[in-house]
């Protein structure tokens, strides 16, 4: 199964533009029904707001959006474009606007809804879901930071570090990078450390 990206958690962000308050909310969902339920929840919670604009993308499924009364194309689509640009799926975003009495114009609305969706997604963080190879490597304390850097360069994650006479790094590596990383660590450590494969797992891991 190929990799894909999802929100790492719940994200919320708020800012004010010309006295209008924009509240962005992002959530991970698995189905369109869950996405619809979250939109309904936000509309109920912020029932007194002028607009509750929304969008969602379901993996291998529906892609929907709504301007909820804002001028056509100024809210739902720019929000959706944020999610597409970041490559996330199984995600729903709702941006609530409390109107402050000053019109923002088409350009102002586009910027505001884009910023609100992006800020909320940034607050949530992003996970990559892929098959990871679990591995361990022993090294000296002097090589610890170098191997951590090499792991990051290979798109891997340091899952844990055990300290004793030497250091044991427990890693999660993309399966297509294992061979190259193994060769790289052999070069970096002059053959003193060997990568040991301990298993594999298909799971989400936060990358930012």
C-alpha positions as CSV (number, residue, x, y, z in Angstrom):
1,X,0.0,0.0,0.0
2,X,1.4,3.4,-0.9
3,X,1.9,6.1,1.7
4,X,-0.5,8.9,2.4
5,X,-0.8,11.8,4.8
6,X,-3.4,12.6,7.5
7,X,-3.8,15.1,10.3
8,X,-1.8,14.1,13.4
9,X,-4.5,15.3,15.7
10,X,-7.0,18.0,16.4
11,X,-6.0,21.5,15.3
12,X,-7.5,24.9,16.2
13,X,-6.4,28.4,15.3
14,X,-8.0,31.9,15.6
15,X,-7.1,35.3,14.2
16,X,-8.9,38.6,13.6
17,X,-9.0,40.5,10.3
18,X,-10.7,43.9,10.3
19,X,-12.8,43.0,13.3
20,X,-14.0,39.7,11.8
21,X,-12.9,36.7,13.9
22,X,-11.9,33.5,12.0
23,X,-11.9,30.2,14.0
24,X,-10.3,27.3,12.2
25,X,-10.8,23.7,13.2
26,X,-9.2,20.6,11.6
27,X,-10.0,17.0,12.5
28,X,-9.0,13.5,11.3
29,X,-11.9,11.5,10.0
30,X,-12.2,8.1,8.4
31,X,-15.6,8.4,6.6
32,X,-17.8,11.0,5.0
33,X,-20.4,10.5,7.7
34,X,-17.8,11.4,10.4
35,X,-16.9,14.5,8.4
36,X,-20.5,15.5,8.1
37,X,-21.0,14.9,11.8
38,X,-18.1,17.2,12.7
39,X,-19.4,20.0,10.4
40,X,-22.8,19.7,12.1
41,X,-21.1,19.8,15.5
42,X,-19.3,23.0,14.7
43,X,-22.4,24.6,13.3
44,X,-24.3,23.8,16.5
45,X,-21.4,25.0,18.7
46,X,-21.1,28.3,16.7
47,X,-24.7,28.7,15.9
48,X,-24.5,32.5,16.4
49,X,-21.7,33.0,13.8
50,X,-22.4,34.5,10.4
51,X,-20.6,31.7,8.5
52,X,-19.4,28.1,9.2
53,X,-17.6,27.3,6.0
54,X,-16.2,23.8,5.5
55,X,-14.4,21.2,3.3
56,X,-13.3,17.6,3.6
57,X,-11.3,15.0,1.7
58,X,-11.9,11.3,2.3
59,X,-9.3,8.8,1.1
60,X,-10.5,7.1,-2.1
61,X,-13.8,8.8,-1.5
62,X,-15.7,12.1,-1.4
63,X,-14.3,15.6,-1.7
64,X,-16.7,18.3,-0.7
65,X,-16.8,22.0,0.3
66,X,-19.2,24.8,1.2
67,X,-19.0,28.6,1.2
68,X,-21.9,28.7,3.7
69,X,-23.2,32.1,2.5
70,X,-19.9,33.7,1.6
71,X,-19.4,34.9,-2.0
72,X,-18.9,31.9,-4.2
73,X,-15.4,30.6,-4.4
74,X,-14.0,32.7,-1.5
75,X,-14.1,30.2,1.4
76,X,-14.7,26.5,0.7
77,X,-12.4,26.2,-2.3
78,X,-9.4,28.1,-0.9
79,X,-9.7,26.0,2.3
80,X,-9.8,22.8,0.2
81,X,-6.8,24.0,-1.8
82,X,-4.8,24.2,1.5
83,X,-5.6,20.5,2.2
84,X,-4.7,19.5,-1.3
85,X,-1.5,21.4,-1.3
86,X,-0.4,19.8,1.9
87,X,-1.4,16.4,0.5
88,X,-3.6,15.4,3.4
89,X,-6.6,13.1,3.3
90,X,-9.2,11.8,5.7
91,X,-9.4,15.4,6.9
92,X,-12.2,17.8,7.6
93,X,-11.8,21.6,8.1
94,X,-14.4,24.1,9.4
95,X,-13.7,27.8,9.5
96,X,-16.2,29.9,11.5
97,X,-16.4,33.6,10.9
98,X,-17.9,36.1,13.2
99,X,-18.5,39.2,11.0
100,X,-17.0,42.4,12.4
101,X,-18.9,44.8,10.3
102,X,-16.2,45.5,7.7
103,X,-16.3,43.9,4.3
104,X,-13.1,42.2,3.3
105,X,-13.7,41.9,-0.4
106,X,-13.0,38.8,-2.5
107,X,-9.2,39.0,-2.1
108,X,-9.5,39.5,1.6
109,X,-11.8,36.6,2.1
110,X,-9.6,34.3,0.0
111,X,-6.6,35.2,2.2
112,X,-8.5,34.9,5.4
113,X,-10.0,31.5,4.8
114,X,-6.7,30.2,3.4
115,X,-4.8,31.4,6.4
116,X,-7.3,30.0,8.9
117,X,-7.3,26.6,7.3
118,X,-3.5,26.5,7.1
119,X,-3.1,27.7,10.7
120,X,-5.5,25.0,12.0
121,X,-3.7,22.3,9.9
122,X,-0.3,23.4,11.2
123,X,-1.7,23.2,14.8
124,X,-2.9,19.7,14.1
125,X,0.4,18.5,12.5
126,X,0.7,15.9,9.8
127,X,1.4,12.2,9.9
128,X,2.6,10.0,7.1
129,X,0.9,6.6,6.9
130,X,3.2,4.0,5.3
131,X,5.0,0.7,5.9
132,X,7.9,1.3,8.2
133,X,10.8,-1.0,8.7
134,X,11.8,-1.3,12.4
135,X,15.5,-1.4,13.0
136,X,18.2,-0.9,15.6
137,X,21.8,0.2,15.5
138,X,24.4,0.3,18.2
139,X,26.9,3.2,18.2
140,X,29.3,5.1,20.3
141,X,28.2,8.3,22.0
142,X,30.4,10.3,19.7
143,X,28.4,9.0,16.6
144,X,24.9,9.5,18.1
145,X,24.1,12.9,16.6
146,X,25.6,12.0,13.2
147,X,23.4,8.9,13.0
148,X,20.3,10.8,14.0
149,X,21.1,13.2,11.2
150,X,21.5,10.4,8.7
151,X,18.2,8.8,9.8
152,X,16.4,12.1,9.3
153,X,18.0,12.5,5.9
154,X,16.7,9.1,4.9
155,X,13.2,10.1,5.9
156,X,13.4,7.9,9.0
157,X,12.3,8.5,12.6
158,X,14.2,7.9,15.8
159,X,11.6,6.0,17.9
160,X,13.7,5.5,21.0
161,X,17.2,5.7,22.3
162,X,18.7,3.4,25.0
163,X,21.8,4.5,26.8
164,X,24.3,2.1,28.3
165,X,28.0,1.6,27.6
166,X,27.1,2.4,24.0
167,X,23.9,3.8,22.5
168,X,21.1,1.8,20.9
169,X,19.0,3.8,18.4
170,X,15.6,2.2,17.6
171,X,14.5,3.5,14.2
172,X,11.6,3.5,11.9
173,X,12.7,3.7,8.2
174,X,10.9,3.9,4.9
175,X,11.1,0.4,3.4
176,X,12.6,1.8,0.2
177,X,15.4,3.6,2.1
178,X,16.7,0.7,4.3
179,X,19.4,-0.6,2.0
180,X,20.9,2.8,1.3
181,X,20.7,3.8,5.0
182,X,22.4,0.6,6.0
183,X,25.3,1.3,3.5
184,X,25.5,4.9,4.7
185,X,25.7,3.9,8.4
186,X,28.5,1.5,7.5
187,X,30.4,4.2,5.8
188,X,29.8,6.8,8.6
189,X,30.8,4.4,11.4
190,X,33.7,2.9,9.4
191,X,32.0,-0.5,9.7
192,X,31.9,-0.4,13.5
193,X,28.0,-0.4,13.6
194,X,25.6,-2.6,11.8
195,X,21.9,-2.0,11.1
196,X,19.7,-4.8,12.5
197,X,16.2,-5.2,11.2
198,X,13.7,-6.1,13.9
199,X,10.3,-6.0,12.1
200,X,7.9,-3.9,10.1
201,X,4.7,-2.1,10.7
202,X,2.1,-0.1,8.7
203,X,1.3,2.9,10.8
204,X,0.9,6.7,11.0
205,X,4.0,8.6,12.2
206,X,4.0,12.3,12.8
207,X,6.5,14.1,10.6
208,X,5.6,17.8,11.3
